[in-house]
Amino acid sequence: DQQVKQNSPSLSVQEGRISILNCDYTNSMFDYFLWYKKYPAEGPTFLISISSIKDKNEDGRFTVFLNKSAKHLSLHIVPSQPGDSAVYFCAASPEYGNKLVFGAGTILRVKS
Amino acid sequence: EPEVTQTPSHQVTQMGQEVILRCVPISNHLYFYWYRQILGQKVEFLVSFYNNEISEKSEIFDDQFSVERPDGSNFTLKIRSTKLEDSAMYFCASNTGHGSNYGYTFGSGTRLTVV
């Protein structure tokens, strides 16, 4: 099941710079997209979401961009901080309340 | 901030034994879920539960699995006869069921080890 793909297994960024995490999806029925952050042995922590009626949503240092025609979304973290180092998961759903389909995750390392 | 609470944090069980994983979702949430993550793999959906019944389940959620909301606050996942391949982190999640910027709230998980 490859409906949600995160093609970069890892990303390394210098503290203070921008981190860009990418996600592609194949199911055109997906209407609601989320980004989660996860530390080892902990549950996913919700970061930010976007519905398909928008192309951008911003919350503090985190911005999610959605390109529906390309079936692509990205998470921008500006500025990146060492505490942002974690695994980031993209997830999608046909509607809020339905099951989430997760990508494989991207390990982000922010170097100080 | 409201939390989803899961117990135990770690459970070791012998193959063939029954296990019950427990979750207390956020009190005003209406939808409840179980997901699992086998080491090194994706987070996978198991089952969703709404209005005291299963609303959707995955192929993984076979007859060995069941869910229950016995008392209006707890939400449990039972595995009747555990197999080695059931070893994974199991996450409970909940949400309000309405459009929200708050996503689905996940618990910290139960690590199930079947030996």
Interface residues (C-beta under 8 A of the other chain):
Chain A: L34 Y36 A41 E42 G43 P44 T45 F46 L47 S49 S51 D59 F89 A91 Y96 G97 N98 K99 L100 V101 F102 G103 A104 G105
Chain B: V4 Q6 Y31 Y33 Y35 Q41 K42 V43 E44 F45 S48 Y50 E56 S58 M89 F91 A93 N95 G97 H98 G99 S100 N101 Y102 G103 Y104 T105 F106 G107 S108 G109 R111
